[in-house]
């Protein structure tokens, strides 16, 4: 019986029940990997929330320093109260000193106020924490945490899931198709992680800076946790998918849909397409440039990779034809067949037509020639 541990070869033939059993085993392995990753991520949910909150945390901290928004106003009020309290404490200390020439009873009363002032200053709330997002529902803290943990768990278990998916589709691919597909599938997770990292370190800070400061004088901006995490997931997922452009272009090149020459001629259209894709992502003009530049770089890198792959395939095809010619047979066609029909006529009179020539013989001879070139096993 087929299992997900042992890969199925191209020549093997499985029944429908064996295919379903293999699919079930692979789904179980993927589910177990996802469950283990979810458990580890839920254990470290505070660290994950702190990680995903850093872009908005920096922006809110800048707003607090400028005194914008509720948190900024609270920070300004705290600084004012602390200043008044320190000035009052200093004034009381000066008046309670013997050099003030106040009556002893008055100076004693003022000295008793100093500890009370210190206690009141200690009760003033600290500077508001900038990484506390707003939740509106009773269960929103739990559901939001579970959502973030699940996204991280899915990303962590993605290599195992992709491997099981590849293992299930593998028997349908011939050895040559496997050699063509394997580099593309290997590049998918690396490009996805690169896109997510680019979105986290470049796109999200620029987009948050623009969106949080847009007409900020007209609004009291309060960031809700669920909406922020949805925004972050959208941006990171979009950048991860956009970074799959090289895989798509190389796959289209190997499938014969486009050529490297056509890709080079379409550079001007590629620039417009990259700018259009970047325009749909949130951000301002600076963000648009930061997103368009790597997309076009990926396009140029795809052209180089596609040209290299096409040149390598051409060399392999030429080598195969040369080997077939040296062996005494007709050069192989790229599709696997020969470039011509039967190349060697049977011995006989050079002036007489070949025995299998349908043009020289009647219809019965033509049918006989066709049958002679059919595999006898198919007629059994």
Wavefront OBJ file of the C-alpha trace (Angstrom):
o trace
v 0.000 0.000 0.000
v 1.262 3.459 -0.862
v 2.396 5.670 1.976
v 3.534 9.277 2.179
v 6.956 8.152 3.459
v 7.898 6.217 0.330
v 7.713 8.231 -2.920
v 5.790 6.672 -5.784
v 7.746 6.127 -8.985
v 6.561 7.167 -12.417
v 6.279 3.565 -13.637
v 4.165 2.363 -10.710
v 0.438 1.906 -11.138
v -1.840 2.452 -8.151
v -5.519 1.776 -7.692
v -7.996 4.469 -6.699
v -8.030 3.177 -3.117
v -4.228 3.363 -2.925
v -4.282 6.946 -4.242
v -6.869 7.923 -1.638
v -4.841 6.198 1.072
v -1.726 8.102 0.009
v -3.673 11.375 -0.017
v -5.033 10.665 3.465
v -1.564 9.902 4.821
v -0.097 13.062 3.355
v -2.969 15.160 4.717
v -2.411 13.648 8.172
v 1.320 14.457 8.043
v 0.571 18.033 6.925
v -2.041 18.420 9.671
v 0.339 17.116 12.338
v 3.074 19.509 11.167
v 0.610 22.412 11.252
v -0.632 21.406 14.729
v 2.914 21.176 16.114
v 3.822 24.555 14.625
v 0.612 26.030 16.049
v 1.449 24.720 19.511
v 4.945 26.184 19.447
v 3.697 29.517 18.086
v 0.898 29.713 20.661
v 3.478 29.079 23.373
v 5.447 32.062 22.074
v 2.424 34.208 21.182
v 3.701 37.198 23.181
v 6.930 37.270 21.197
v 5.030 36.916 17.904
v 2.616 39.720 18.779
v 5.538 41.927 19.774
v 7.254 41.115 16.460
v 4.237 41.966 14.308
v 3.540 45.101 16.393
v 6.973 46.659 15.859
v 6.116 48.640 12.681
v 3.046 50.258 14.265
v 4.903 50.609 17.569
v 7.595 52.801 15.996
v 5.012 54.993 14.302
v 2.913 55.453 17.453
v 6.069 56.247 19.436
v 6.834 59.036 16.982
v 3.308 60.366 17.443
v 3.739 60.322 21.223
v 6.961 62.302 20.935
v 5.140 64.887 18.810
v 2.136 64.941 21.161
v -0.334 63.719 18.513
v -3.369 61.568 19.267
v -4.706 60.348 22.596
v -1.426 58.802 23.660
v 0.543 61.886 22.662
v -1.818 64.170 24.580
v -1.600 61.903 27.625
v 2.196 61.987 27.435
v 2.190 65.812 27.197
v -0.175 66.048 30.175
v 2.043 63.723 32.213
v 5.117 65.804 31.458
v 3.248 68.950 32.511
v 2.063 67.439 35.791
v 5.555 66.171 36.560
v 6.978 69.607 35.884
v 4.473 71.312 38.178
v 5.053 68.716 40.895
v 8.838 69.089 40.747
v 8.615 72.882 40.810
v 6.226 72.762 43.776
v 8.500 70.359 45.632
v 11.490 72.629 45.008
v 9.540 75.687 46.184
v 8.401 73.960 49.371
v 11.959 72.880 50.053
v 13.184 76.455 49.738
v 10.473 77.783 52.031
v 11.071 75.053 54.613
v 14.771 75.893 54.821
v 15.990 78.001 57.781
v 17.292 80.590 55.366
v 13.708 81.511 54.431
v 13.364 83.272 57.836
v 9.830 81.915 58.188
v 8.453 81.005 61.595
v 9.552 77.616 62.860
v 5.979 76.288 62.941
v 5.404 77.258 59.301
v 8.670 75.708 58.196
v 7.746 72.507 60.033
v 4.421 72.282 58.223
v 6.111 72.846 54.872
v 8.684 70.150 55.619
v 5.823 67.701 56.256
v 4.447 68.410 52.760
v 7.609 67.230 50.976
v 7.034 63.439 51.549
v 3.414 63.806 50.507
v 4.445 65.547 47.306
v 6.902 62.741 46.544
v 4.173 60.127 47.060
v 1.816 62.018 44.744
v 4.478 62.272 42.056
v 5.061 58.507 42.294
v 1.335 57.904 41.646
v 1.418 59.703 38.289
v 0.971 57.058 35.519
v 4.013 56.207 33.451
v 4.355 57.080 29.794
v 1.645 55.217 27.811
v 2.846 52.045 26.152
v 2.726 52.446 22.400
v 2.279 48.770 21.483
v -1.123 48.269 23.115
v -3.642 48.059 20.284
v -7.366 48.549 20.856
v -9.829 45.649 21.109
v -13.586 46.241 21.062
v -15.135 42.843 21.705
v -15.044 40.586 24.738
v -13.394 37.718 22.886
v -11.366 39.802 20.450
v -8.058 39.486 22.376
v -8.309 35.686 22.181
v -9.512 35.446 18.574
v -6.949 37.978 17.378
v -4.137 36.117 19.128
v -5.262 32.797 17.637
v -5.412 34.351 14.157
v -1.872 35.711 14.385
v -0.578 32.411 15.789
v -2.260 30.436 12.995
v -0.684 32.641 10.304
v 2.781 32.139 11.780
v 2.146 28.396 12.188
v 1.090 28.125 8.547
v 4.256 29.900 7.422
v 6.445 27.671 9.605
v 4.801 24.448 8.390
v 4.723 25.561 4.747
v 7.849 23.569 3.725
v 6.328 20.311 4.992
v 2.984 21.020 3.321
v 4.646 21.864 0.005
v 6.799 18.728 0.212
v 3.744 16.521 0.771
v 1.911 18.231 -2.091
v 4.898 17.728 -4.358
v 5.162 14.088 -3.284
v 1.509 13.476 -4.187
v 1.832 15.063 -7.644
v 5.265 13.509 -8.301
v 4.064 10.182 -9.820
v 2.265 12.052 -12.623
v 5.501 13.681 -13.799
v 8.012 11.994 -16.064
v 11.716 12.117 -15.106
v 12.366 14.984 -17.528
v 9.367 16.908 -16.171
v 10.601 16.357 -12.625
v 13.990 17.829 -13.518
v 12.221 20.864 -14.980
v 9.792 21.374 -12.085
v 12.075 20.638 -9.109
v 14.130 23.899 -9.288
v 10.938 25.958 -9.579
v 9.311 24.279 -6.587
v 12.505 24.675 -4.569
v 12.582 28.398 -5.289
v 8.950 28.995 -4.228
v 9.430 28.979 -0.405
v 12.667 30.988 -0.572
v 11.079 33.659 -2.754
v 7.998 33.731 -0.532
v 10.090 34.270 2.603
v 12.094 36.969 0.796
v 8.887 38.745 -0.188
v 7.513 38.575 3.351
v 10.783 39.961 4.747
v 10.779 42.784 2.199
v 7.181 43.614 3.063
v 7.908 43.603 6.795
v 11.071 45.718 6.747
v 10.346 48.075 3.829
v 6.704 48.188 2.728
v 4.868 48.050 6.064
v 6.802 50.861 7.836
v 6.424 53.184 4.844
v 2.731 52.344 4.401
v 1.954 52.765 8.111
v 3.820 56.067 8.214
v 1.769 57.412 5.313
v -1.606 56.094 6.465
v -1.206 57.103 10.105
v -0.174 60.666 9.209
v -2.717 61.246 6.461
v -5.021 64.065 7.717
v -3.973 63.233 11.258
v -4.990 66.752 12.368
v -8.603 65.998 11.478
v -8.873 62.616 13.238
v -8.059 61.015 16.544
v -6.337 57.918 15.203
v -6.882 54.773 17.278
v -5.554 51.508 15.848
v -7.779 48.438 16.301
v -5.946 45.152 16.735
v -7.995 43.013 14.331
v -7.859 45.553 11.504
v -4.127 46.099 11.929
v -3.350 42.383 11.816
v -5.586 41.997 8.772
v -3.705 44.844 7.080
v -0.328 43.323 7.986
v -1.351 39.878 6.721
v -2.608 41.374 3.441
v 0.608 43.306 2.805
v 2.924 40.419 3.715
v 0.935 37.861 1.720
v 0.784 40.185 -1.307
v 4.544 40.737 -1.246
v 5.176 37.005 -0.816
v 3.044 36.272 -3.899
v 4.532 39.119 -5.931
v 8.006 37.698 -5.350
v 6.907 34.557 -7.229
v 7.279 36.454 -10.516
v 10.560 34.661 -11.421
v 8.932 31.259 -10.968
v 5.996 32.219 -13.203
v 8.212 33.702 -15.928
v 10.682 30.803 -15.954
v 7.793 28.321 -16.014
v 6.173 30.140 -18.936
v 9.516 30.150 -20.757
v 10.050 26.430 -20.293
v 6.477 25.789 -21.418
v 7.149 27.694 -24.627
v 4.593 30.452 -23.971
v 7.183 33.239 -24.141
v 10.852 33.561 -25.050
v 13.633 35.605 -23.410
v 13.708 37.790 -26.531
v 10.017 38.620 -26.113
v 10.592 39.402 -22.447
v 13.388 41.811 -23.324
v 11.215 43.552 -25.894
v 8.444 43.953 -23.322
v 10.501 45.884 -20.757
v 8.475 49.068 -21.143
v 5.252 47.179 -20.514
v 6.861 45.433 -17.547
v 7.676 48.778 -15.924
v 4.063 49.891 -16.289
v 2.808 46.562 -14.908
v 5.151 46.745 -11.912
v 4.024 50.296 -11.171
v 0.377 49.250 -11.476
v 0.865 46.374 -9.038
v 2.690 48.662 -6.589
v -0.096 51.259 -6.896
v -2.652 48.743 -5.593
v -0.576 48.212 -2.441
v -1.067 50.779 0.347
v 1.417 53.619 0.646
v 2.496 56.950 -0.764
v 4.753 58.007 -3.649
v 7.915 56.923 -1.812
v 6.335 53.561 -1.048
v 5.331 53.245 -4.703
v 8.958 53.616 -5.774
v 10.168 51.222 -3.070
v 7.710 48.593 -4.311
v 8.176 49.159 -8.048
v 11.983 48.912 -7.974
v 12.235 45.357 -6.569
v 9.436 44.157 -8.841
v 11.335 45.328 -11.908
v 14.566 43.860 -10.539
v 12.749 40.534 -10.202
v 11.591 40.859 -13.804
v 15.136 41.429 -15.061
v 16.421 38.554 -12.930
v 13.687 36.367 -14.424
v 14.888 37.238 -17.925
v 18.448 36.207 -17.031
v 17.289 32.933 -15.482
v 14.950 32.207 -18.403
v 17.737 32.876 -20.924
v 20.111 30.582 -19.009
v 17.513 27.806 -18.835
v 16.654 28.154 -22.536
v 20.354 28.038 -23.488
v 20.886 24.962 -21.327
v 17.879 23.173 -22.829
v 19.104 24.002 -26.332
v 22.528 22.545 -25.559
v 20.953 19.374 -24.154
v 18.765 19.029 -27.230
v 21.743 19.525 -29.552
v 23.750 17.003 -27.562
v 20.954 14.463 -27.778
v 20.692 14.875 -31.544
v 24.448 14.565 -31.952
v 24.502 11.397 -29.835
v 21.650 9.883 -31.858
v 23.383 10.724 -35.128
v 26.675 9.225 -33.926
v 24.854 6.038 -32.934
v 23.614 5.584 -36.497
v 19.984 6.563 -35.887
v 18.018 9.633 -36.889
v 18.377 12.697 -34.670
v 15.663 12.881 -32.098
v 12.993 15.518 -32.309
v 12.445 17.617 -29.163
v 9.082 15.912 -28.736
v 10.796 12.530 -28.524
v 10.191 11.174 -32.050
v 12.467 11.115 -35.060
v 12.810 14.066 -37.400
v 11.959 12.017 -40.490
v 10.198 8.832 -41.439
v 11.991 5.527 -42.054
v 15.470 6.788 -43.028
v 16.992 3.626 -44.416
v 15.365 2.023 -47.489
v 15.509 -1.741 -47.739
v 18.198 -3.260 -49.938
v 17.296 -3.929 -53.513
v 17.362 -2.268 -56.870
v 18.221 1.406 -56.384
v 15.882 2.347 -59.158
v 12.925 0.452 -57.787
v 10.704 2.010 -55.149
v 10.974 0.772 -51.553
v 8.844 -2.064 -50.470
v 6.913 0.108 -48.038
v 6.408 3.060 -50.403
v 2.697 3.674 -50.518
v 2.990 5.933 -53.562
v 4.444 3.150 -55.704
v 2.173 0.396 -54.532
v -1.550 0.132 -54.126
v -3.733 0.835 -51.083
v -2.961 -2.579 -49.600
v 0.743 -1.744 -49.577
v 0.063 1.594 -47.839
v -1.918 -0.121 -45.088
v 0.807 -2.726 -44.729
v 3.455 0.003 -44.363
v 1.471 1.711 -41.622
v 0.978 -1.553 -39.729
v 4.698 -2.319 -39.988
v 5.472 0.854 -38.021
v 2.956 0.172 -35.254
v 4.099 -1.505 -32.080
v 2.998 -5.135 -32.274
v 2.182 -5.118 -28.565
v -0.684 -2.715 -29.261
v -2.291 -5.212 -31.595
v -2.248 -8.083 -29.102
l 1 2 3 4 5 6 7 8 9 10 11 12 13 14 15 16 17 18 19 20 21 22 23 24 25 26 27 28 29 30 31 32 33 34 35 36 37 38 39 40 41 42 43 44 45 46 47 48 49 50 51 52 53 54 55 56 57 58 59 60 61 62 63 64 65 66 67 68 69 70 71 72 73 74 75 76 77 78 79 80 81 82 83 84 85 86 87 88 89 90 91 92 93 94 95 96 97 98 99 100 101 102 103 104 105 106 107 108 109 110 111 112 113 114 115 116 117 118 119 120 121 122 123 124 125 126 127 128 129 130 131 132 133 134 135 136 137 138 139 140 141 142 143 144 145 146 147 148 149 150 151 152 153 154 155 156 157 158 159 160 161 162 163 164 165 166 167 168 169 170 171 172 173 174 175 176 177 178 179 180 181 182 183 184 185 186 187 188 189 190 191 192 193 194 195 196 197 198 199 200 201 202 203 204 205 206 207 208 209 210 211 212 213 214 215 216 217 218 219 220 221 222 223 224 225 226 227 228 229 230 231 232 233 234 235 236 237 238 239 240 241 242 243 244 245 246 247 248 249 250 251 252 253 254 255 256 257 258 259 260 261 262 263 264 265 266 267 268 269 270 271 272 273 274 275 276 277 278 279 280 281 282 283 284 285 286 287 288 289 290 291 292 293 294 295 296 297 298 299 300 301 302 303 304 305 306 307 308 309 310 311 312 313 314 315 316 317 318 319 320 321 322 323 324 325 326 327 328 329 330 331 332 333 334 335 336 337 338 339 340 341 342 343 344 345 346 347 348 349 350 351 352 353 354 355 356 357 358 359 360 361 362 363 364 365 366 367 368 369 370 371 372 373 374 375 376 377 378 379 380
